Amino acid sequence: MITVAGLLLLLAAAGSLLLSSGDGTLEPDDFLAEVFAGVSLPLEGGLEVDEGRRLPTGERFVRFAASTPAPDGPVELTIVEFPRARGEAVLKDQLTGLSFESSGMRSGGMGSSGGRGGQGRPGAGGSPWGKKEPTYKLREKGTLRWHGFDADFARLWHPDKAPARGGADTEPGAGFGGGETSGGYETIRVNLSTGGRCLLGYLRFQEGHAPTGEQAAAILAGLRPVDQ
């Protein structure tokens, strides 16, 4: 059974892909055999295949989950394949285009944000002051070694809740310092594109744990890329 809440937390950071009633199931083993040369299960941290899904907009994904996540380990990993025609734009939106100054900021409050392109669109129930609210904070960007490839990655921190609004004079991002007081979790997204496909991996970790690129690399080592 699909865990909608957990998947949306990952894909919301990935551009707010919406799961609709028209979504189709996907056989995980077939998908993984198509996009990787091999998969060694369980992945580091006890991640096992949980489900597969095909979205009406062309994305396909397989989700791995840990039945008993360690305090310093991953909770889940989602591998998403984006349509090739959008690959360059997706990689820019998800990795290379991220900046420490503007990452995760959206205007208009916490309303819905459907579709690709941009980190959220103004919702119907927007902020009464038109202020910008943080949805995540970029912690780190770099590359990690993945079976001989230098794979781009980004580490993000996600607050459990948006900071409380204090009134019309509240500064954008007030109360959104480093996450030490408001709580939250971190994710790492990694470019796994090989063989002409646009593939991104989204790792989510336990709340309070600060993962590293090396930890992500160890988890992803169980996925072997296809030849270029």
URVENUR-V210530 format. One record per residue. N is the residue number from 1. PHI is phi in degrees with one decimal (* if undefined). D_LAST is the distance of its C-alpha to the last C-alpha in whole Angstrom. Layout:
# URVENUR-V210530
((N	PHI	D_LAST) (N	PHI	D_LAST))
This chain:
# URVENUR-V210530
((1	*	34) (2	-71.5	32) (3	-94.6	33) (4	-63.0	33) (5	-61.2	35) (6	-64.9	32) (7	-67.3	29) (8	-64.1	31) (9	-61.6	31) (10	-76.3	28) (11	-75.1	27) (12	-63.8	30) (13	-70.4	28) (14	-93.2	25) (15	119.9	27) (16	60.5	30) (17	-72.5	28) (18	-99.3	31) (19	-91.2	31) (20	-113.9	34) (21	-66.6	36) (22	-90.0	33) (23	-62.7	30) (24	-112.9	29) (25	-73.2	28) (26	-137.2	25) (27	-74.6	24) (28	-57.8	22) (29	-62.5	21) (30	-65.4	20) (31	-62.5	18) (32	-64.4	16) (33	-67.9	15) (34	-80.2	14) (35	-101.0	12) (36	-127.0	11) (37	-75.9	11) (38	-175.3	15) (39	-134.1	17) (40	-103.0	20) (41	-106.6	23) (42	-73.6	25) (43	-71.0	23) (44	-50.3	25) (45	92.0	28) (46	78.8	29) (47	-76.4	26) (48	-121.4	26) (49	-61.4	25) (50	-113.6	28) (51	-166.9	27) (52	-133.3	25) (53	-154.2	25) (54	-116.9	24) (55	-93.4	26) (56	-60.3	28) (57	-83.7	26) (58	105.6	23) (59	-74.1	21) (60	-126.0	20) (61	-147.6	21) (62	-126.9	22) (63	-109.4	24) (64	-105.6	25) (65	-139.2	28) (66	-98.8	30) (67	-66.9	34) (68	-132.8	36) (69	-61.9	34) (70	-75.8	35) (71	-56.5	36) (72	-109.2	34) (73	-117.7	31) (74	-77.6	29) (75	-92.2	30) (76	-160.2	27) (77	-133.2	23) (78	-119.0	22) (79	-98.6	19) (80	-116.1	19) (81	-102.4	16) (82	-98.9	18) (83	-53.2	18) (84	-57.7	15) (85	-61.9	18) (86	-103.3	19) (87	-57.1	16) (88	-62.3	17) (89	-67.2	20) (90	-63.9	20) (91	-63.4	18) (92	-67.7	21) (93	-65.8	23) (94	-91.2	22) (95	-133.8	21) (96	-66.7	21) (97	-85.7	24) (98	-70.8	26) (99	-134.8	29) (100	-69.3	32) (101	-79.2	35) (102	-122.0	34) (103	-62.5	31) (104	72.7	33) (105	-98.9	36) (106	-135.9	37) (107	-96.9	40) (108	89.7	43) (109	91.7	43) (110	-101.8	41) (111	-76.3	41) (112	-68.4	38) (113	-143.4	35) (114	-86.4	33) (115	82.6	30) (116	-88.0	27) (117	87.3	27) (118	90.4	30) (119	-91.4	31) (120	105.3	33) (121	-109.1	36) (122	-57.7	40) (123	-94.6	41) (124	-66.1	45) (125	-99.0	46) (126	-70.5	45) (127	-62.1	47) (128	-67.0	50) (129	-104.2	50) (130	69.7	47) (131	-77.1	45) (132	-93.6	42) (133	-120.9	41) (134	-77.3	38) (135	-112.0	35) (136	-161.4	33) (137	-130.7	33) (138	-71.4	30) (139	-96.8	31) (140	-160.7	28) (141	-130.8	24) (142	176.3	22) (143	-128.9	19) (144	-130.0	18) (145	-83.9	16) (146	-133.1	14) (147	48.6	12) (148	90.1	12) (149	-98.1	11) (150	-93.9	14) (151	-94.2	14) (152	-65.4	17) (153	-140.4	20) (154	-137.9	23) (155	-107.6	26) (156	-123.6	29) (157	-109.6	32) (158	-118.6	34) (159	-70.7	38) (160	-63.3	39) (161	-138.7	42) (162	-67.4	42) (163	-60.5	45) (164	-65.8	48) (165	-82.4	50) (166	-102.9	53) (167	132.7	54) (168	-64.8	54) (169	-92.3	54) (170	-64.4	51) (171	-75.9	48) (172	-57.3	45) (173	82.2	43) (174	-60.1	46) (175	82.1	46) (176	-115.1	42) (177	-78.6	42) (178	-120.8	40) (179	90.9	40) (180	-65.7	42) (181	-104.4	45) (182	-98.1	44) (183	79.0	41) (184	159.9	38) (185	-138.4	34) (186	-116.3	31) (187	-128.6	27) (188	-127.2	24) (189	-109.6	21) (190	-134.6	18) (191	-80.6	14) (192	-110.6	12) (193	-71.0	10) (194	-146.6	6) (195	62.9	5) (196	78.8	7) (197	-106.1	10) (198	-99.7	12) (199	-121.7	13) (200	-127.4	16) (201	-106.8	18) (202	-120.5	22) (203	-98.7	24) (204	-115.2	28) (205	-115.1	30) (206	-59.8	34) (207	-59.2	36) (208	89.5	37) (209	-96.4	35) (210	-102.0	33) (211	-74.8	29) (212	-124.7	27) (213	-61.2	23) (214	-65.1	24) (215	-66.4	25) (216	-62.4	22) (217	-62.3	20) (218	-64.1	22) (219	-68.7	22) (220	-75.9	18) (221	-61.3	17) (222	-75.2	18) (223	-107.6	15) (224	-100.9	12) (225	-72.4	9) (226	-76.0	6) (227	-66.4	4) (228	-66.5	0))
